[in-house]
Amino acid sequence: MTEPTKNITVTGATGLIGRQLVPLLRSRGHSVTAASRDSGVDLLTGQGLDEALADAGVVIDVINSATPEDSAEAFFRQTAASLSAAAAKAGVGHYVVLSIVGVEAMAPKAGYIRGKLAQENAAATSEVPWTVLRATQFHELAEPITESLIVGDEVRAPAALIQPIDSAEVTAILARVAVNEPLNTIHNVGGPQKMSFSDMARAVLRRQSRTLNVLDDPSATYSGLNIDETTLVTDDAAELGTTRLVDWLARR
Ligand SMILES: NC(=O)c1ccc[n+]([C@@H]2O[C@H](COP(=O)([O-])OP(=O)(O)OC[C@H]3O[C@@H](n4cnc5c(N)ncnc54)[C@H](OP(=O)(O)O)[C@@H]3O)[C@@H](O)[C@H]2O)c1
């Protein structure tokens, strides 16, 4: 059965997820307003927001902060407050936010993550029915994370698990969730494999034909955060992607 078409506004439309999501939704017949500062919509100032939400049945927030860690919290607080108020005013029927698995555990330690929680809460406490999709780290992050763990001529990996997922699969799940009935709760999605940071680094280095020594280092952090073994991975109820990191790396 063909799904009913909707008017959907995507904020953050030019980003990694937004630029995959907009054409995917359009290919299914939905009418999409692609909002970013390029198109005259600034969620920090609110400029262009009411116009971008006029007639929207669904809004999907995949905005991201380009500001440093200490101002990212304020960025998400302010942009989400503007968006939730504008969505309620416009009578939007479904408010969808893309967030990150493990935000509660990491929030006390990082401004960016506190900002993501504030972004989630803005949806959950708004007048608009909502869904928060929490995803694990995208495959695109495996290389930069590995690079960030290099100290001298070795990789010092946190003693923790990570569960990378293809951003295209996150996009597809987001597109499905957004056109379905609001869940009014959090839906977790993760990659097909939970692996140690050291195994992720070895996969990346193998693909790059580099031969650095990889060590598990209990004092190593993830972007400056001390994380527990399971902070970044999903529980058993989560929806899983199918593309393994090694296969994704191999086709790059
Ligand atoms: N990376 C991961 O592994 C991961 C995992 C789970 C969830 N997430 C979440 O996924 C979301 C999307 O990430 P992404 O990588 O697709 O982001 P991204 O590539 O950094 O794109 C950010 C988007 O936000 C827009 N933007 C920034 N400031 C704006 C403003 N003031 N007003 C309006 N638009 C603004 C940008 O467009 P302009 O600059 O043109 O305005 C761009 O379209 C993020 O919220 C992130 O937390 C990421």
The ligand as a MOL file (V3000), in Angstrom:
LIG
                    3D

  0  0  0     0  0            999 V3000
M  V30 BEGIN CTAB
M  V30 COUNTS 48 52 0 0 0
M  V30 BEGIN ATOM
M  V30 1 N 27.6620 11.9010 14.1910 0
M  V30 2 C 27.0710 10.8670 14.7840 0
M  V30 3 O 27.6340 9.7740 14.8910 0
M  V30 4 C 25.6690 11.0350 15.3420 0
M  V30 5 C 25.0630 9.9530 15.9490 0
M  V30 6 C 23.7510 10.1010 16.4060 0
M  V30 7 C 23.0860 11.3190 16.2540 0
M  V30 8 N 23.7320 12.3700 15.6690 0 CHG=1
M  V30 9 C 22.9970 13.6360 15.5290 0
M  V30 10 O 22.5890 13.7670 14.1850 0
M  V30 11 C 22.2770 15.1460 13.9430 0
M  V30 12 C 22.6480 15.5160 12.5260 0
M  V30 13 O 24.0470 15.3900 12.3810 0
M  V30 14 P 24.7690 15.7230 10.9840 0
M  V30 15 O 26.1110 15.0670 11.0650 0
M  V30 16 O 23.8480 15.4310 9.8440 0 CHG=-1
M  V30 17 O 24.9510 17.3120 11.1120 0
M  V30 18 P 25.8230 18.2520 10.1680 0
M  V30 19 O 26.3210 17.5080 8.9740 0
M  V30 20 O 26.8300 18.9600 11.0280 0
M  V30 21 O 24.7400 19.3050 9.6450 0
M  V30 22 C 24.2520 20.3150 10.4850 0
M  V30 23 C 23.0770 21.0180 9.8270 0
M  V30 24 O 22.5940 22.0220 10.7350 0
M  V30 25 C 22.4200 23.2400 10.0050 0
M  V30 26 N 22.5690 24.3820 10.9060 0
M  V30 27 C 23.6210 24.6870 11.7150 0
M  V30 28 N 23.3740 25.8360 12.3890 0
M  V30 29 C 22.1290 26.2610 12.0160 0
M  V30 30 C 21.3000 27.3510 12.3770 0
M  V30 31 N 21.6930 28.2850 13.2600 0
M  V30 32 N 20.0820 27.4610 11.8000 0
M  V30 33 C 19.6570 26.5250 10.8900 0
M  V30 34 N 20.3870 25.4560 10.5170 0
M  V30 35 C 21.6110 25.3250 11.0640 0
M  V30 36 C 23.5020 23.1800 8.9400 0
M  V30 37 O 23.1890 23.9950 7.8250 0
M  V30 38 P 23.7470 25.4820 7.6360 0
M  V30 39 O 25.1280 25.5250 8.2390 0
M  V30 40 O 23.7050 25.6810 6.1610 0
M  V30 41 O 22.7550 26.3390 8.3400 0
M  V30 42 C 23.4080 21.7200 8.5260 0
M  V30 43 O 22.3510 21.5430 7.6070 0
M  V30 44 C 23.0200 15.9480 15.0270 0
M  V30 45 O 22.0900 16.5850 15.8610 0
M  V30 46 C 23.8130 14.8980 15.7970 0
M  V30 47 O 23.8650 15.1740 17.1860 0
M  V30 48 C 24.9800 12.2460 15.2020 0
M  V30 END ATOM
M  V30 BEGIN BOND
M  V30 1 1 1 2
M  V30 2 2 2 3
M  V30 3 1 2 4
M  V30 4 1 4 5
M  V30 5 2 4 48
M  V30 6 2 5 6
M  V30 7 1 6 7
M  V30 8 2 7 8
M  V30 9 1 8 9
M  V30 10 1 8 48
M  V30 11 1 9 10
M  V30 12 1 9 46
M  V30 13 1 10 11
M  V30 14 1 11 12
M  V30 15 1 11 44
M  V30 16 1 12 13
M  V30 17 1 13 14
M  V30 18 2 14 15
M  V30 19 1 14 16
M  V30 20 1 14 17
M  V30 21 1 17 18
M  V30 22 2 18 19
M  V30 23 1 18 20
M  V30 24 1 18 21
M  V30 25 1 21 22
M  V30 26 1 22 23
M  V30 27 1 23 24
M  V30 28 1 23 42
M  V30 29 1 24 25
M  V30 30 1 25 26
M  V30 31 1 25 36
M  V30 32 1 26 27
M  V30 33 1 26 35
M  V30 34 2 27 28
M  V30 35 1 28 29
M  V30 36 1 29 30
M  V30 37 2 29 35
M  V30 38 1 30 31
M  V30 39 2 30 32
M  V30 40 1 32 33
M  V30 41 2 33 34
M  V30 42 1 34 35
M  V30 43 1 36 37
M  V30 44 1 36 42
M  V30 45 1 37 38
M  V30 46 2 38 39
M  V30 47 1 38 40
M  V30 48 1 38 41
M  V30 49 1 42 43
M  V30 50 1 44 45
M  V30 51 1 44 46
M  V30 52 1 46 47
M  V30 END BOND
M  V30 END CTAB
M  END
